Amino acid sequence: MCGIAGLFNLDGVAVAPESLRGMIRMLSHRGPDDTGFHAENGVGLAHARLSIIDLAGGHQPMSNEDGSLWITFNGEIFNYLELREELLGRGHKFLTRSDTEVILHLYEEKGEDCVQDLNGQWAFAIWDNQRRRLFLSRDRLGIRPLFYTQANKTFIFGSEIKAIFANPGVPRELDVNALDEVFTYWCTIPPRTLFRNIHELPPGHSMTVHADGLVVRPYWHHQFEKPSGFVDSNQEQAYADQLLDLLVDATQIRLRSDVPLGAYLSGGLDSTVTTALVKKFSNAKLRTFSISFDEAEFDESAFQKEAVRFLDTEHQDIRCTKNQIAEVFPNVIWHTEKPVLRTAPAPLYLLARLVRKSGYKVVVTGEGADEMLGGYDIFKETKIRRFWESQPDSKMRPLLLRRLYPYLQNIQNQPDAYRKAFFHIHVDRDLEPFFSHIPRWQLTANLKTLFSDSVRREIDGDTGHTKIRSRLPKSYASWDSFRQAQYLETQYLLPGYILSSQGDRMAMAHSVEGRFPFLDHRVVEFASTLPVSLKMKVLNEKYLLKRCAAGLIPPSIAKRHKQPYRAPEACSFLQPAAREYLEALLSPEQIRRDGIFDAPAVAMLQAKFRKGAAIGIKDNMGLVGVVSTQLLVHQFINHFEGRMTSHGS
Amino acid sequence: MALKDELRQFVTDNFMYGKPYEGFADDDSFIERGIMDSTAVMELVAYLEKRYRIAFDDKDLSPDNLDSVNRLVRFVKSRVQPDFTGACDAGRIALRT
């Protein structure tokens, strides 16, 4: 896992080596083991390496035999051994054992279609000197990041935006419409990022850049099959066997590494399954890592211990406190490069630090199972709301609402009449395609009352969700609400928040690579063909996964209700570690100077927390959103030069 | 301060951070307009208990009583004790608005 960056002067002017050095310095956390540069014909590629495969021979940027192609690559191609064999059979000569070289030869063979053959997680750029074009690509689900911009006659790209900003000619301006998206969807909708004219290459897309311009196009689509009928127990078993076979292979190829691997073990179903599968193929005692909390409502250590005993792993745990969350939060935002509405990335930042300090560079984790196999509460909520909607006068159907969010005390304690009122949500006909997500999006969008008047005037206010609507696949309307919800989660929240703000960015802040068997594209494509009843049987989430994992994991973990990963929220900012930066960034004067939020509204929100009166989801998201946005502006716009100096040192 | 003004002020300050949503009217449903999230009802009840010394039964906890400024006014008026002066933690209120 690495950091990549590069420049392409479209007018052919030679790239200054110091520009490349300045960019890659900003990505040193992604690749502390080696750096490399290549410049020719107005193009410059840079690479910061985290050595995992072919430790001696994997230096980058790397060229093919005749030097006509050069690549800088971040990621892993897990099927590289099979691809290498095929390419050898076709007469290709390899100088290294790396997966990087496989991409080069595959590009020679298939051109830009080479990405179709890759199974992995990647962001790369290939300079094709003969055709004088730069080819960039990002993996199907957006596990690895890639950003770009064009400043004057120079195309600039990097694994993180901070590398692009290392070029003094690139303006650093907040895009308030991106802020509007975060305060609705929890993430930006690519290609938009938080910064004007800085674009994100969307997951499953490639792009070509040449002197006449650039072309971005998709190479993969996430599609669902039409709903299928009744599934008998034989078919059910066949599906379970197929899923297990795929997961075994997806895990096995993800163990290809020349350094030892560890695993995250949260105590939930998904990471226990992945750890069990890793364990199956590991000879040495497997190292596992987890987070625990003082607060019982977040803590899963009892289940973690049970999984550790059952799987016999060598386990390390980090006890995460509110003060630690407050302490690392500015660094967390330096790495997320976008505001967040939950503090949940912070404990993952601490966990990655523990992994790295323990001498590990690679961890296997359970990300993706909830999206693909039907684990999230939003799917359950959608199912109940639809069921109730079909007989709105039913007294019995709304009783199912009690089954929602069993881990949220505040929701559990509310009176039935209120529970009914909150979930009896009328969705306008026009917004019907977003039936599952309208409650979440509207709740979040209410936070925009915290924006300053000038920001509220400036934002487009896409209340019809036209940007998302315009990109829905043609067959979307034929899917049931459950699959539509899965699609929206996979398309937006997964890459835009889960895999970035909680995933790549937190792990790579400490040079740790995550690997995700559930996100093997074969697993994703198979899961998309499954009947909904196998994902959530009545209200039993991830039913098929539980069935196929029986025997591999402790029965108590297979049976437990899903508890989503959560952390102490905005109350963390009342801790001493946050005092100094909160006083500086949330003072009425600073809020007015930055102009994003309304100073009296922020003061009122803060006062509510100080009084201990803020208990709701909205207040918590509001304060985390304000603090993270202010930190973003402080670090990337107001004081980037200072942050750049400290980062590079 | 009139009761309605005081209740409206509380809802605005606590659930809209002092900035009323556009066109916020006294009959608007707090739930439908997204003014209150699913946990905010507890905050509202705690306030009403403390400020107006109202003892809540489970059956009182209903949107019929609590889901708009006008409903709150009606509910508080119907439940406040005759000897209540409004001096527990703020200035006097006028129950007749």
Interface residues (C-beta under 8 A of the other chain):
Chain A: N410 I411 N413 Q414 P415 A417 Y418 R419 A421 F422 H426 Q442 L443 A445 N446 T449 L450 D598 P600 A601 V602 M604 L605 K608 A613 I615 G616 I617 K618 G622
Chain B: D13 N14 F15 M16 Y17 G18 K19 Y21 I31 E32 G34 I35 M36 D37 S38 T39 A40 V41 M42 E43 A46 D58 L61 S62 P63 D64 D67
